[in-house]
Amino acid sequence: MSLKKQIDEDLKVAMRAQNKDEIRALRGIKSMILLSETEKGATGELSEDAEIKLLSKAVKQRRDSAQLYADQGREDLARVERAELEIISKYLPEQLSEEELTEQLIQIIAQVGAVGPQDMGKVMGAANKALKGKADGSTMAKVVKTLLNK
């Protein structure tokens, strides 16, 4: 089932259950999908890669907003963002633990033949393709930087 159809089905269930946080999060995702499908140059239905990229973007937005609200002492708004973040995360592939991520990145570093910090771009390019949606980009970059500086 495509992400769009899954979101529609889950939205119906959330509306019947009157779960306001879930309704808000799912409507936000649905809106992002519709905008992506109708923007200039779009081919209509989104590919799985495009869906993962879209969801990753939504998760990052919610995480950044929640952190910003928490820093400003607006815990009420931060709670809403964290609730939406949790709901949206369910549609992403399972995230790798830091140990699993490190193992995968060590293999990628060996594959591309990286030897130092100057090869970070090569490693990140390969890692982004291989680990699409399974790890946060900033976390990946931090681990790659650590591994390349050894």
C-alpha positions as CSV (number, residue, x, y, z in Angstrom):
1,M,0.0,0.0,0.0
2,S,1.4,3.4,-0.9
3,L,2.1,5.9,1.9
4,K,-0.7,8.2,0.6
5,K,-3.3,5.4,0.9
6,Q,-2.0,4.3,4.3
7,I,-2.2,7.9,5.6
8,D,-5.8,8.2,4.3
9,E,-6.8,5.0,6.1
10,D,-5.1,6.0,9.3
11,L,-6.6,9.4,9.1
12,K,-10.1,7.9,8.9
13,V,-9.3,5.7,12.0
14,A,-8.0,8.7,13.9
15,M,-11.0,10.8,13.0
16,R,-13.4,8.1,14.3
17,A,-11.3,7.9,17.5
18,Q,-11.2,11.7,17.7
19,N,-7.4,11.6,18.3
20,K,-6.6,15.3,17.7
21,D,-2.8,14.9,17.8
22,E,-2.9,12.1,15.3
23,I,-5.4,13.9,13.0
24,R,-3.2,17.0,13.0
25,A,0.0,15.0,12.2
26,L,-1.6,12.9,9.5
27,R,-3.2,15.9,7.8
28,G,0.2,17.6,7.8
29,I,1.8,14.6,6.1
30,K,-1.1,14.4,3.6
31,S,-0.7,18.0,2.8
32,M,3.1,17.6,2.2
33,I,2.4,14.6,-0.1
34,L,-0.2,16.5,-2.1
35,L,2.0,19.5,-2.5
36,S,4.9,17.3,-3.7
37,E,2.7,15.5,-6.2
38,T,1.3,18.7,-7.7
39,E,4.4,20.9,-7.7
40,K,5.9,21.9,-11.1
41,G,7.8,19.1,-12.7
42,A,6.3,16.4,-10.5
43,T,5.3,13.1,-12.1
44,G,2.2,12.5,-9.9
45,E,2.6,9.6,-7.6
46,L,5.6,9.8,-5.3
47,S,8.3,7.1,-5.3
48,E,9.2,5.3,-2.1
49,D,12.4,7.3,-1.9
50,A,10.6,10.6,-2.3
51,E,8.1,9.5,0.4
52,I,11.0,8.6,2.8
53,K,12.7,11.9,2.1
54,L,9.4,13.8,2.7
55,L,8.8,12.0,6.0
56,S,12.4,12.6,7.1
57,K,12.0,16.3,6.4
58,A,8.7,16.4,8.5
59,V,10.4,14.6,11.4
60,K,13.4,17.0,11.3
61,Q,11.0,20.0,11.3
62,R,9.1,18.6,14.3
63,R,12.3,17.8,16.2
64,D,13.7,21.2,15.6
65,S,10.5,23.0,16.5
66,A,10.1,20.9,19.7
67,Q,13.7,21.8,20.7
68,L,13.1,25.5,20.0
69,Y,9.9,25.6,22.0
70,A,11.5,23.7,24.9
71,D,14.4,26.2,24.9
72,Q,11.9,29.1,25.1
73,G,10.0,27.5,28.0
74,R,6.9,26.7,25.9
75,E,6.5,23.1,27.0
76,D,2.9,23.1,25.9
77,L,3.9,23.7,22.2
78,A,6.9,21.3,22.5
79,R,4.6,18.5,23.7
80,V,2.4,19.0,20.6
81,E,5.5,18.8,18.3
82,R,6.9,15.7,20.1
83,A,3.5,14.0,19.8
84,E,3.4,14.7,16.0
85,L,7.0,13.6,15.7
86,E,6.2,10.2,17.3
87,I,3.2,9.7,15.0
88,I,5.2,10.6,11.8
89,S,8.1,8.4,12.8
90,K,5.9,5.3,12.6
91,Y,5.9,5.7,8.8
92,L,9.7,5.8,8.5
93,P,11.8,2.6,8.3
94,E,13.1,1.5,11.7
95,Q,16.0,3.7,12.8
96,L,19.4,2.2,13.3
97,S,20.9,2.2,16.8
98,E,24.2,4.0,17.2
99,E,26.1,0.7,17.2
100,E,24.4,-0.5,14.1
101,L,25.0,2.8,12.4
102,T,28.7,2.7,13.3
103,E,29.0,-0.8,11.9
104,Q,27.3,0.2,8.6
105,L,29.4,3.3,8.3
106,I,32.7,1.4,8.9
107,Q,31.7,-0.9,6.0
108,I,30.8,2.1,3.8
109,I,34.1,3.8,4.6
110,A,36.0,0.6,3.6
111,Q,33.9,0.4,0.3
112,V,34.7,4.0,-0.8
113,G,38.3,3.8,0.4
114,A,38.2,6.8,2.6
115,V,41.3,7.5,4.6
116,G,40.7,10.8,6.4
117,P,38.5,13.8,7.0
118,Q,39.0,15.0,3.4
119,D,36.9,12.0,2.2
120,M,33.9,12.9,4.3
121,G,31.9,14.0,1.2
122,K,32.4,10.7,-0.5
123,V,31.4,8.7,2.6
124,M,28.3,10.8,3.3
125,G,27.1,10.5,-0.3
126,A,27.4,6.7,-0.2
127,A,25.9,6.6,3.3
128,N,22.9,8.7,2.4
129,K,22.1,6.3,-0.5
130,A,22.7,3.2,1.5
131,L,20.9,4.2,4.8
132,K,18.1,6.2,3.3
133,G,15.6,7.0,6.1
134,K,17.2,4.7,8.6
135,A,19.4,7.3,10.3
136,D,19.3,11.0,10.9
137,G,21.8,12.9,8.7
138,S,23.3,14.9,11.5
139,T,23.9,11.8,13.6
140,M,25.5,10.1,10.5
141,A,27.7,13.1,9.9
142,K,28.9,13.1,13.6
143,V,29.7,9.3,13.5
144,V,31.5,9.6,10.1
145,K,33.6,12.5,11.4
146,T,34.6,10.6,14.4
147,L,35.5,7.5,12.4
148,L,37.5,9.4,9.8
149,N,39.5,11.3,12.5
150,K,40.8,8.1,14.1
